[in-house]
Amino acid sequence: MDDYLTRIGAARPAAADLAALRTLQRAHLGTVPFENLSIGLGEPVRLDDEGLLDKIVTRRRGGFCYEVNGAFALLLRALGYEVTMHSARTWNGERFGFPFDHLALRVVLDGVPWLVDVGYGRFAHHPLRLDTTEAQQDPGGQYSVVPHGDELDIMGPGGPEYRFDTRDYAMSDFAPTCWYQQTSPDSFFTTRLTCSRLTEDGGRITLAGDRLIRTTAEGRDERPLTEAEAMESYRTDFGITLSRPPAPRFPA
């Protein structure tokens, strides 16, 4: 776990409290990319503890939700936090998707439940309270939680983000959907490449296929890259050194 903290540039917290959780989440978002390059490289996605830590910590890679939130849960538990894993159905612009489409975390501190998510790309920078419907201001924008039966709709600056299942699950429950995300031509992750992280100024840097996108408070800059430039961007902008270029399994 010390190696994990070094990986994200964070000190071991003196206590497992909210202040430390905020610091850890922000540090993780700025150093561990949300990326699906393993699928584009034909690498297996492992969800066991050893596989998660090897990829995120030892190999200094990122991953998609099952990987980065799964690994972050291991770190938080080792530091003394009460963490559970939850299924979420992501919003596609028209409707919520299928169960286990996304993995998010809940951390309970002094009886208060907090949503923690370092595996959703552009999202809240800090934990969000799950027990209130009041608007919550975050550096990433304004968020709110709307009850929907036994589930919770997480609303972001642009509308719905995902529908959160309040029941907790084991990592093995996400394995079938993780397999689908890696193999189906209908999956976002098999048809396009993405690698994205939060930047120091609160913006984002994203390599989407062959296009490098930087967003800041001043606006958005986008430019195409050659294959060689993309490989260099993976190394310099995301800390990922690849031996060969990734490619979508089913190009869109």
HUMO-V12818 format. One record per residue. N is the residue number from 1. NEAR is the number of other C-alpha atoms within 8 Angstrom. Layout:
BEGIN
N_NEAR ; N_NEAR
END
This chain:
BEGIN
1_6 ; 2_6 ; 3_7 ; 4_9 ; 5_11 ; 6_9 ; 7_10 ; 8_11 ; 9_8 ; 10_10 ; 11_6 ; 12_6 ; 13_7 ; 14_4 ; 15_5 ; 16_10 ; 17_7 ; 18_7 ; 19_6 ; 20_10 ; 21_10 ; 22_10 ; 23_9 ; 24_9 ; 25_14 ; 26_10 ; 27_11 ; 28_10 ; 29_12 ; 30_12 ; 31_12 ; 32_14 ; 33_13 ; 34_16 ; 35_11 ; 36_12 ; 37_11 ; 38_11 ; 39_14 ; 40_13 ; 41_9 ; 42_6 ; 43_7 ; 44_6 ; 45_6 ; 46_7 ; 47_12 ; 48_6 ; 49_8 ; 50_6 ; 51_9 ; 52_14 ; 53_10 ; 54_9 ; 55_11 ; 56_14 ; 57_11 ; 58_7 ; 59_7 ; 60_11 ; 61_11 ; 62_12 ; 63_15 ; 64_11 ; 65_14 ; 66_13 ; 67_13 ; 68_16 ; 69_14 ; 70_13 ; 71_12 ; 72_9 ; 73_12 ; 74_9 ; 75_10 ; 76_11 ; 77_10 ; 78_8 ; 79_8 ; 80_7 ; 81_11 ; 82_9 ; 83_11 ; 84_10 ; 85_13 ; 86_14 ; 87_15 ; 88_14 ; 89_14 ; 90_12 ; 91_12 ; 92_7 ; 93_4 ; 94_5 ; 95_6 ; 96_10 ; 97_9 ; 98_7 ; 99_8 ; 100_11 ; 101_11 ; 102_11 ; 103_15 ; 104_14 ; 105_13 ; 106_12 ; 107_12 ; 108_11 ; 109_11 ; 110_4 ; 111_5 ; 112_9 ; 113_11 ; 114_12 ; 115_12 ; 116_12 ; 117_12 ; 118_12 ; 119_14 ; 120_9 ; 121_8 ; 122_7 ; 123_8 ; 124_12 ; 125_10 ; 126_10 ; 127_12 ; 128_10 ; 129_9 ; 130_10 ; 131_7 ; 132_6 ; 133_9 ; 134_6 ; 135_8 ; 136_8 ; 137_7 ; 138_10 ; 139_8 ; 140_9 ; 141_9 ; 142_10 ; 143_14 ; 144_11 ; 145_14 ; 146_9 ; 147_9 ; 148_7 ; 149_5 ; 150_7 ; 151_10 ; 152_13 ; 153_13 ; 154_13 ; 155_13 ; 156_12 ; 157_7 ; 158_5 ; 159_6 ; 160_9 ; 161_10 ; 162_12 ; 163_13 ; 164_12 ; 165_11 ; 166_8 ; 167_6 ; 168_9 ; 169_9 ; 170_7 ; 171_9 ; 172_6 ; 173_8 ; 174_11 ; 175_9 ; 176_7 ; 177_9 ; 178_9 ; 179_8 ; 180_9 ; 181_11 ; 182_10 ; 183_8 ; 184_8 ; 185_8 ; 186_6 ; 187_11 ; 188_7 ; 189_11 ; 190_18 ; 191_13 ; 192_13 ; 193_16 ; 194_12 ; 195_13 ; 196_13 ; 197_15 ; 198_12 ; 199_9 ; 200_6 ; 201_5 ; 202_9 ; 203_11 ; 204_13 ; 205_13 ; 206_11 ; 207_15 ; 208_11 ; 209_7 ; 210_10 ; 211_10 ; 212_12 ; 213_13 ; 214_11 ; 215_11 ; 216_10 ; 217_5 ; 218_5 ; 219_6 ; 220_8 ; 221_7 ; 222_8 ; 223_7 ; 224_7 ; 225_10 ; 226_7 ; 227_8 ; 228_7 ; 229_8 ; 230_11 ; 231_11 ; 232_8 ; 233_10 ; 234_13 ; 235_11 ; 236_8 ; 237_7 ; 238_13 ; 239_9 ; 240_9 ; 241_7 ; 242_8 ; 243_4 ; 244_4 ; 245_8 ; 246_9 ; 247_9 ; 248_12 ; 249_9 ; 250_8 ; 251_8 ; 252_4
END
